[in-house]
Amino acid sequence: MKRYLTTSDAAQICGVAHTTVIRWISEGKLKAHETPGGHRRIDQGDLALFMKEFNMPVPGSLRDGRFRILAVDDEKPVLSMLRRMFSQYLDEIDFYATPNCMEALVLMGRSSFDLLILDVGMPDMDGIQVCKTIKSNPDTAAIRIMVITGKELSEEQDEYLKSNDIDVTKKPFSPSVLLEKIRMLM
């Protein structure tokens, strides 16, 4: 993750409008500096302190600069492929994986993640249920979710994912395509 954030970047992380971030800066609540061109930039550490002070969930990437990903899929070959793919980026990505939705929810309760890669068709708990659980909890609602699936989604599932801005990637997928989508999120 980049060290300095724009007001739009900070707004997206906090889940507010960028004008709100500008107001926080103007009121002296959030530290920022101004570029020669008149744009405000916020150090990610300052944003993390601000979020902690105002009881906002702080993404793991703001704490140590590494993007934290949790992958949940009951197909071991998919998790192995993701593990190999992310092992090349250990300096910027912390990767965790589990084949179980309930374990994923427990992990998310213990630690913060920036991105959840989630298979929809899981045997222990439907992936859409996991999404709803995450989005309904203020501590996890800001986590970005990317759904991967080899099954056709129902109209209701598709509508839920679209209305919550959740990316859908169909299996089989190219690791490079998935990595590019994740890079855009980072």
Secondary structure as the mmCIF struct_conf table of DSSP 4:
data_model
#
loop_
_struct_conf.conf_type_id
_struct_conf.id
_struct_conf.beg_label_comp_id
_struct_conf.beg_label_asym_id
_struct_conf.beg_label_seq_id
_struct_conf.end_label_comp_id
_struct_conf.end_label_asym_id
_struct_conf.end_label_seq_id
BEND BEND1 ARG A 3 ARG A 3
STRN STRN1 TYR A 4 LEU A 5
HELX_RH_AL_P HELX_RH_AL_P1 THR A 7 CYS A 14
TURN_TY1_P TURN_TY1_P1 GLY A 15 GLY A 15
BEND BEND2 VAL A 16 VAL A 16
HELX_RH_AL_P HELX_RH_AL_P2 HIS A 18 SER A 26
TURN_TY1_P TURN_TY1_P2 GLU A 27 GLY A 28
BEND BEND3 LYS A 29 LEU A 30
STRN STRN2 HIS A 33 GLU A 34
TURN_TY1_P TURN_TY1_P3 PRO A 36 GLY A 37
BEND BEND4 GLY A 38 GLY A 38
STRN STRN3 ARG A 40 ASP A 43
HELX_RH_AL_P HELX_RH_AL_P3 GLN A 44 GLU A 53
TURN_TY1_P TURN_TY1_P4 PHE A 54 ASN A 55
HELX_LH_PP_P HELX_LH_PP_P1 MET A 56 PRO A 59
HELX_RH_AL_P HELX_RH_AL_P4 GLY A 60 ASP A 64
BEND BEND5 GLY A 65 GLY A 65
HELX_LH_PP_P HELX_LH_PP_P2 ARG A 66 ARG A 66
STRN STRN4 PHE A 67 VAL A 72
BEND BEND6 ASP A 74 ASP A 74
HELX_RH_AL_P HELX_RH_AL_P5 LYS A 76 SER A 87
TURN_TY1_P TURN_TY1_P5 GLN A 88 GLU A 92
STRN STRN5 ILE A 93 THR A 98
BEND BEND7 PRO A 99 PRO A 99
HELX_RH_AL_P HELX_RH_AL_P6 CYS A 101 ARG A 110
BEND BEND8 SER A 111 SER A 111
BEND BEND9 ASP A 114 ASP A 114
STRN STRN6 LEU A 115 ASP A 119
BEND BEND10 VAL A 120 VAL A 120
BEND BEND11 PRO A 123 MET A 125
HELX_RH_AL_P HELX_RH_AL_P7 GLY A 127 SER A 136
BEND BEND12 ASN A 137 ASN A 137
TURN_TY1_P TURN_TY1_P6 PRO A 138 ALA A 142
STRN STRN7 ARG A 144 THR A 149
BEND BEND13 GLY A 150 LYS A 151
HELX_LH_PP_P HELX_LH_PP_P3 GLU A 152 SER A 154
HELX_RH_AL_P HELX_RH_AL_P8 GLU A 155 SER A 163
TURN_TY1_P TURN_TY1_P7 ASN A 164 ASP A 165
STRN STRN8 ASP A 167 LYS A 170
BEND BEND14 LYS A 171 PRO A 172
HELX_RH_AL_P HELX_RH_AL_P9 PRO A 175 LEU A 185
#
